[in-house]
């Protein structure tokens, strides 16, 4: 069990629920009750969304998984045909090997999942501890973090030397403001692009427009890599649904417009500018922390970068004051 991941997850959830908890406390006049109500409300909303959206999304992604081998085979046939026309058949062996490996990976997808599930079952103790961690430890930790949110930061402030208290308060306030704006901006960006890709692919005539659109929006959390993956899947689906030329043109057109909207309009305005970070700083922070800590690194990349930015700004102000 990754204790650090559990703690960061609990702290992240508590941070998201703290504004709701504070508003609820005004009504019920009890921080403990407000904390409990905030957690119950969050769990209720997640449950409702899961019951309503998950079956639809799962159905769409199941169709996409089932069509993936056919999409690869059709794309391969079209590609070989065009290579013959261009007298580049010498590359056929390499393409055939790539096709075979990809098809093997796709066909063994379910078997690999079954193997991972079996290894987890054989692990026994680990899966039980993981379940206890996420179902018990995280909610309990979130409750106590919410309940004593003000006391925790007040005690941390008391520990600091007097000359650092004002700087720490300013950094915490500035970082909190930046993070709230960043999370809101990232949420709006993902939702907007998921809607755009879904509508654009539907208009273009893709059969799996919904699943590819949602996946393309969610993968925006991975700079460059997510865009390439979603574009390749869209290209394969386009070749199967529309033909080689029409599918390639539709995919390039849709994702070029999407990249322009996301890269030049939404991300710089909703994400980069709101946290006071240059878009390159946002990209490099995600790449660096993601490569070091994986998914956990993606969650904490912008917060840590924002804190470093705030500390640097405060240090510069102190030097020149």
PyMOL commands that set and color helices and strands:
alter all, ss='L'
color gray80, all
select helices_A, chain A and resi 3-28+31-85+89-107+109-123+125-147+149-159+162-204+209-221+225-242+244-272+279-293+295-320
alter helices_A, ss='H'
color red, helices_A
deselect
rebuild
show_as cartoon
